[in-house]
């Protein structure tokens, strides 16, 4: 965590970032939530984790200072640091806002109603047009949001302002990253960390990082099924510079890379209790 992210930042005429004040190893400086629009009615993108009452006060202060109200809430994905603040916001503002997201099996909002969205769905107010992009990989339900008037991408947790992101499905994640390259982007506003002002370069950097790791894995795999190796053997070579206490995390990362390669038919996988891999 190197860059300073202010609690409140007016990033453009349509974008105000309000930090959810929940710093951590996975959240960096905290979750970036965004107030979008420049008129009376505005969208709120993400809600933080609900653990910091100070965030609610920041939200109220920012809306009042801009003579604006929340029209609706859009949630990028089901992780608690993005949706966990939803109940706190609804209670604090005494309002039954419509909350939009891709519906997912992990959703646990109790009595709160979530409104499903579709890929490429358009949300409009008088001064803003948002296109919702279903970009699975980090999670199955992940949404990115494209602000058409400013050619700005809100990347959620697909791309971070610092470091790299985690994923649950690498095949889908890579497709989502490549989809970003088809957009005309002036800037990326990430779910965590500072803004990204070299968007195409950053997306390509993310893709190249994963492709290099994939090639390292392929270089370690034998070409004969009879010589297939287990993930533990792979980790010892590919992640030799990673502290041993992090090898379990590295093994999960390698497992996700291998799942993608198996899906593509490039790598074979043995049946049984002790899974091994080889190049087909």
One Martini backbone bead per residue (centre of mass of N, CA, C, O) as a GRO file, in nm:
protein
  280
    1UNK     BB    1   0.087   0.042   0.030
    2UNK     BB    2   0.141   0.375  -0.112
    3UNK     BB    3  -0.100   0.533  -0.181
    4UNK     BB    4  -0.295   0.808  -0.138
    5UNK     BB    5  -0.643   0.810  -0.021
    6UNK     BB    6  -0.890   0.999   0.003
    7UNK     BB    7  -1.199   1.016   0.141
    8UNK     BB    8  -1.251   1.261  -0.065
    9UNK     BB    9  -1.314   1.272  -0.433
   10UNK     BB   10  -1.305   1.476  -0.714
   11UNK     BB   11  -1.255   1.336  -1.040
   12UNK     BB   12  -1.514   1.463  -1.175
   13UNK     BB   13  -1.817   1.585  -1.281
   14UNK     BB   14  -1.935   1.262  -1.222
   15UNK     BB   15  -1.704   1.192  -0.992
   16UNK     BB   16  -1.718   1.048  -0.660
   17UNK     BB   17  -1.504   0.955  -0.402
   18UNK     BB   18  -1.572   0.716  -0.128
   19UNK     BB   19  -1.424   0.603   0.140
   20UNK     BB   20  -1.485   0.317   0.357
   21UNK     BB   21  -1.263   0.280   0.590
   22UNK     BB   22  -1.130  -0.040   0.513
   23UNK     BB   23  -0.847  -0.134   0.571
   24UNK     BB   24  -0.624  -0.385   0.408
   25UNK     BB   25  -0.484  -0.648   0.253
   26UNK     BB   26  -0.741  -0.667   0.040
   27UNK     BB   27  -0.833  -0.335   0.043
   28UNK     BB   28  -0.618  -0.156   0.118
   29UNK     BB   29  -0.735   0.162   0.174
   30UNK     BB   30  -1.007   0.062   0.062
   31UNK     BB   31  -1.320   0.105  -0.045
   32UNK     BB   32  -1.446   0.217  -0.343
   33UNK     BB   33  -1.684   0.462  -0.370
   34UNK     BB   34  -1.950   0.595  -0.594
   35UNK     BB   35  -2.060   0.906  -0.715
   36UNK     BB   36  -2.299   0.939  -0.988
   37UNK     BB   37  -2.305   1.249  -1.129
   38UNK     BB   38  -2.457   1.614  -1.157
   39UNK     BB   39  -2.720   1.607  -1.026
   40UNK     BB   40  -2.957   1.535  -0.804
   41UNK     BB   41  -2.942   1.253  -0.923
   42UNK     BB   42  -2.772   0.947  -0.806
   43UNK     BB   43  -2.532   0.710  -0.809
   44UNK     BB   44  -2.432   0.414  -0.625
   45UNK     BB   45  -2.110   0.252  -0.598
   46UNK     BB   46  -2.113   0.078  -0.362
   47UNK     BB   47  -2.082   0.019   0.030
   48UNK     BB   48  -1.897  -0.144   0.166
   49UNK     BB   49  -1.897  -0.317   0.501
   50UNK     BB   50  -2.045  -0.164   0.762
   51UNK     BB   51  -1.810  -0.083   1.000
   52UNK     BB   52  -1.829   0.246   0.933
   53UNK     BB   53  -1.993   0.523   1.038
   54UNK     BB   54  -1.811   0.740   0.899
   55UNK     BB   55  -1.901   0.677   0.610
   56UNK     BB   56  -2.190   0.780   0.628
   57UNK     BB   57  -2.106   1.073   0.686
   58UNK     BB   58  -1.956   1.117   0.422
   59UNK     BB   59  -2.197   1.067   0.240
   60UNK     BB   60  -2.380   1.289   0.348
   61UNK     BB   61  -2.188   1.529   0.305
   62UNK     BB   62  -2.149   1.495  -0.003
   63UNK     BB   63  -2.443   1.519  -0.090
   64UNK     BB   64  -2.500   1.796   0.039
   65UNK     BB   65  -2.268   1.956  -0.108
   66UNK     BB   66  -2.425   1.856  -0.398
   67UNK     BB   67  -2.730   1.855  -0.394
   68UNK     BB   68  -2.795   1.532  -0.340
   69UNK     BB   69  -2.921   1.205  -0.436
   70UNK     BB   70  -3.017   0.881  -0.421
   71UNK     BB   71  -3.147   0.667  -0.667
   72UNK     BB   72  -2.929   0.423  -0.677
   73UNK     BB   73  -2.782   0.091  -0.643
   74UNK     BB   74  -2.462  -0.049  -0.727
   75UNK     BB   75  -2.322  -0.383  -0.741
   76UNK     BB   76  -2.042  -0.564  -0.828
   77UNK     BB   77  -2.041  -0.773  -0.569
   78UNK     BB   78  -2.062  -1.010  -0.293
   79UNK     BB   79  -1.856  -0.892  -0.135
   80UNK     BB   80  -1.849  -0.738   0.171
   81UNK     BB   81  -1.674  -0.476   0.078
   82UNK     BB   82  -1.939  -0.401  -0.126
   83UNK     BB   83  -2.227  -0.500   0.037
   84UNK     BB   84  -2.218  -0.466   0.362
   85UNK     BB   85  -2.338  -0.147   0.366
   86UNK     BB   86  -2.638  -0.151   0.282
   87UNK     BB   87  -2.806  -0.143   0.546
   88UNK     BB   88  -2.681   0.118   0.661
   89UNK     BB   89  -2.779   0.302   0.432
   90UNK     BB   90  -3.082   0.249   0.444
   91UNK     BB   91  -3.111   0.337   0.742
   92UNK     BB   92  -2.979   0.624   0.732
   93UNK     BB   93  -3.181   0.724   0.478
   94UNK     BB   94  -3.468   0.615   0.486
   95UNK     BB   95  -3.447   0.414   0.220
   96UNK     BB   96  -3.579   0.222  -0.069
   97UNK     BB   97  -3.360   0.135  -0.258
   98UNK     BB   98  -3.250   0.031  -0.546
   99UNK     BB   99  -3.077  -0.284  -0.604
  100UNK     BB  100  -2.805  -0.366  -0.822
  101UNK     BB  101  -2.733  -0.702  -0.960
  102UNK     BB  102  -2.588  -0.993  -0.995
  103UNK     BB  103  -2.715  -1.285  -0.935
  104UNK     BB  104  -2.622  -1.495  -0.647
  105UNK     BB  105  -2.562  -1.759  -0.429
  106UNK     BB  106  -2.415  -1.556  -0.210
  107UNK     BB  107  -2.650  -1.404  -0.147
  108UNK     BB  108  -2.710  -1.214   0.183
  109UNK     BB  109  -2.986  -0.988   0.238
  110UNK     BB  110  -3.239  -1.107   0.332
  111UNK     BB  111  -3.486  -0.856   0.307
  112UNK     BB  112  -3.341  -0.761   0.062
  113UNK     BB  113  -3.388  -0.632  -0.251
  114UNK     BB  114  -3.281  -0.756  -0.564
  115UNK     BB  115  -3.191  -0.636  -0.885
  116UNK     BB  116  -3.153  -0.757  -1.182
  117UNK     BB  117  -2.894  -0.786  -1.427
  118UNK     BB  118  -2.754  -0.722  -1.750
  119UNK     BB  119  -2.573  -0.737  -2.004
  120UNK     BB  120  -2.556  -0.406  -2.127
  121UNK     BB  121  -2.702  -0.244  -1.938
  122UNK     BB  122  -2.885   0.062  -1.909
  123UNK     BB  123  -2.813   0.363  -1.720
  124UNK     BB  124  -3.016   0.663  -1.664
  125UNK     BB  125  -2.974   1.002  -1.657
  126UNK     BB  126  -2.964   1.333  -1.746
  127UNK     BB  127  -2.608   1.310  -1.721
  128UNK     BB  128  -2.599   0.981  -1.746
  129UNK     BB  129  -2.421   0.679  -1.873
  130UNK     BB  130  -2.459   0.333  -1.797
  131UNK     BB  131  -2.267   0.034  -1.851
  132UNK     BB  132  -2.319  -0.301  -1.788
  133UNK     BB  133  -2.062  -0.550  -1.708
  134UNK     BB  134  -2.018  -0.881  -1.735
  135UNK     BB  135  -1.719  -0.988  -1.528
  136UNK     BB  136  -1.604  -1.268  -1.482
  137UNK     BB  137  -1.366  -1.429  -1.215
  138UNK     BB  138  -1.347  -1.311  -0.944
  139UNK     BB  139  -1.653  -1.348  -0.988
  140UNK     BB  140  -1.948  -1.450  -1.121
  141UNK     BB  141  -2.106  -1.152  -1.058
  142UNK     BB  142  -1.933  -0.950  -1.194
  143UNK     BB  143  -1.909  -0.590  -1.224
  144UNK     BB  144  -1.884  -0.346  -1.465
  145UNK     BB  145  -1.852   0.015  -1.535
  146UNK     BB  146  -1.959   0.238  -1.802
  147UNK     BB  147  -1.882   0.577  -1.875
  148UNK     BB  148  -1.963   0.727  -2.161
  149UNK     BB  149  -1.902   1.041  -2.137
  150UNK     BB  150  -1.585   0.956  -2.017
  151UNK     BB  151  -1.453   0.687  -2.070
  152UNK     BB  152  -1.514   0.510  -1.799
  153UNK     BB  153  -1.386   0.258  -1.574
  154UNK     BB  154  -1.538   0.035  -1.344
  155UNK     BB  155  -1.359  -0.251  -1.219
  156UNK     BB  156  -1.352  -0.319  -0.944
  157UNK     BB  157  -1.178  -0.640  -0.895
  158UNK     BB  158  -1.030  -0.685  -1.169
  159UNK     BB  159  -0.890  -0.401  -1.110
  160UNK     BB  160  -0.625  -0.242  -0.950
  161UNK     BB  161  -0.432   0.024  -0.830
  162UNK     BB  162  -0.277  -0.219  -0.686
  163UNK     BB  163  -0.154  -0.472  -0.809
  164UNK     BB  164  -0.328  -0.774  -0.791
  165UNK     BB  165  -0.577  -1.000  -0.847
  166UNK     BB  166  -0.821  -1.217  -0.770
  167UNK     BB  167  -0.959  -1.552  -0.845
  168UNK     BB  168  -1.198  -1.825  -0.953
  169UNK     BB  169  -1.179  -1.782  -1.285
  170UNK     BB  170  -0.950  -1.760  -1.530
  171UNK     BB  171  -1.095  -1.782  -1.795
  172UNK     BB  172  -1.298  -1.553  -1.737
  173UNK     BB  173  -1.098  -1.334  -1.653
  174UNK     BB  174  -0.949  -1.306  -1.924
  175UNK     BB  175  -1.198  -1.229  -2.088
  176UNK     BB  176  -1.257  -0.970  -1.929
  177UNK     BB  177  -0.994  -0.825  -1.988
  178UNK     BB  178  -1.023  -0.833  -2.301
  179UNK     BB  179  -1.282  -0.668  -2.310
  180UNK     BB  180  -1.160  -0.396  -2.220
  181UNK     BB  181  -0.997  -0.350  -2.494
  182UNK     BB  182  -1.274  -0.265  -2.653
  183UNK     BB  183  -1.254  -0.007  -2.503
  184UNK     BB  184  -1.288   0.334  -2.455
  185UNK     BB  185  -1.024   0.461  -2.246
  186UNK     BB  186  -0.921   0.710  -2.002
  187UNK     BB  187  -1.011   0.549  -1.734
  188UNK     BB  188  -0.964   0.387  -1.410
  189UNK     BB  189  -1.194   0.284  -1.151
  190UNK     BB  190  -1.133   0.121  -0.875
  191UNK     BB  191  -1.215  -0.070  -0.586
  192UNK     BB  192  -0.898  -0.028  -0.532
  193UNK     BB  193  -0.726   0.239  -0.511
  194UNK     BB  194  -0.598   0.419  -0.741
  195UNK     BB  195  -0.608   0.561  -1.020
  196UNK     BB  196  -0.606   0.482  -1.382
  197UNK     BB  197  -0.428   0.652  -1.655
  198UNK     BB  198  -0.334   0.360  -1.808
  199UNK     BB  199  -0.549   0.140  -1.910
  200UNK     BB  200  -0.427  -0.038  -2.136
  201UNK     BB  201  -0.160  -0.101  -1.998
  202UNK     BB  202  -0.286  -0.237  -1.746
  203UNK     BB  203  -0.438  -0.466  -1.882
  204UNK     BB  204  -0.189  -0.589  -2.023
  205UNK     BB  205  -0.037  -0.644  -1.761
  206UNK     BB  206  -0.237  -0.850  -1.648
  207UNK     BB  207  -0.226  -1.050  -1.880
  208UNK     BB  208   0.083  -1.102  -1.882
  209UNK     BB  209   0.109  -1.211  -1.597
  210UNK     BB  210  -0.067  -1.468  -1.650
  211UNK     BB  211   0.087  -1.579  -1.896
  212UNK     BB  212   0.357  -1.622  -1.753
  213UNK     BB  213   0.253  -1.819  -1.538
  214UNK     BB  214   0.147  -2.028  -1.734
  215UNK     BB  215   0.422  -2.092  -1.867
  216UNK     BB  216   0.561  -2.193  -1.613
  217UNK     BB  217   0.372  -2.433  -1.578
  218UNK     BB  218   0.417  -2.569  -1.852
  219UNK     BB  219   0.731  -2.608  -1.815
  220UNK     BB  220   0.677  -2.832  -1.571
  221UNK     BB  221   0.529  -3.019  -1.755
  222UNK     BB  222   0.472  -3.312  -1.876
  223UNK     BB  223   0.410  -3.521  -2.181
  224UNK     BB  224   0.341  -3.761  -1.986
  225UNK     BB  225   0.117  -3.936  -1.805
  226UNK     BB  226   0.326  -4.118  -1.644
  227UNK     BB  227   0.461  -3.815  -1.540
  228UNK     BB  228   0.271  -3.691  -1.369
  229UNK     BB  229   0.194  -3.407  -1.159
  230UNK     BB  230   0.167  -3.236  -0.876
  231UNK     BB  231   0.118  -2.936  -0.728
  232UNK     BB  232   0.347  -2.944  -0.521
  233UNK     BB  233   0.574  -2.970  -0.735
  234UNK     BB  234   0.509  -2.708  -0.883
  235UNK     BB  235   0.544  -2.501  -0.652
  236UNK     BB  236   0.849  -2.553  -0.593
  237UNK     BB  237   0.922  -2.411  -0.870
  238UNK     BB  238   0.737  -2.159  -0.942
  239UNK     BB  239   0.742  -2.075  -0.605
  240UNK     BB  240   1.046  -2.052  -0.485
  241UNK     BB  241   1.020  -1.728  -0.388
  242UNK     BB  242   0.802  -1.817  -0.196
  243UNK     BB  243   0.694  -1.834   0.095
  244UNK     BB  244   0.603  -2.122   0.255
  245UNK     BB  245   0.344  -1.998   0.401
  246UNK     BB  246   0.226  -1.939   0.085
  247UNK     BB  247   0.182  -2.218  -0.067
  248UNK     BB  248  -0.125  -2.254  -0.044
  249UNK     BB  249  -0.192  -2.010  -0.219
  250UNK     BB  250  -0.026  -2.097  -0.464
  251UNK     BB  251  -0.180  -2.361  -0.515
  252UNK     BB  252  -0.450  -2.228  -0.583
  253UNK     BB  253  -0.345  -2.068  -0.822
  254UNK     BB  254  -0.248  -2.314  -0.985
  255UNK     BB  255  -0.525  -2.456  -0.999
  256UNK     BB  256  -0.660  -2.231  -1.172
  257UNK     BB  257  -0.473  -2.252  -1.411
  258UNK     BB  258  -0.526  -2.555  -1.469
  259UNK     BB  259  -0.830  -2.535  -1.518
  260UNK     BB  260  -0.800  -2.371  -1.774
  261UNK     BB  261  -0.621  -2.576  -1.935
  262UNK     BB  262  -0.827  -2.804  -1.924
  263UNK     BB  263  -1.062  -2.652  -2.064
  264UNK     BB  264  -0.871  -2.613  -2.331
  265UNK     BB  265  -0.706  -2.900  -2.372
  266UNK     BB  266  -0.382  -2.875  -2.275
  267UNK     BB  267  -0.451  -3.044  -2.013
  268UNK     BB  268  -0.416  -3.314  -1.808
  269UNK     BB  269  -0.621  -3.527  -1.581
  270UNK     BB  270  -0.640  -3.721  -1.319
  271UNK     BB  271  -0.787  -3.967  -1.155
  272UNK     BB  272  -0.880  -3.937  -0.827
  273UNK     BB  273  -0.731  -3.845  -0.521
  274UNK     BB  274  -0.451  -3.788  -0.690
  275UNK     BB  275  -0.378  -3.518  -0.858
  276UNK     BB  276  -0.263  -3.492  -1.200
  277UNK     BB  277  -0.034  -3.347  -1.454
  278UNK     BB  278  -0.035  -3.286  -1.818
  279UNK     BB  279   0.063  -3.261  -2.143
  280UNK     BB  280  -0.124  -3.311  -2.441
   0.00000   0.00000   0.00000
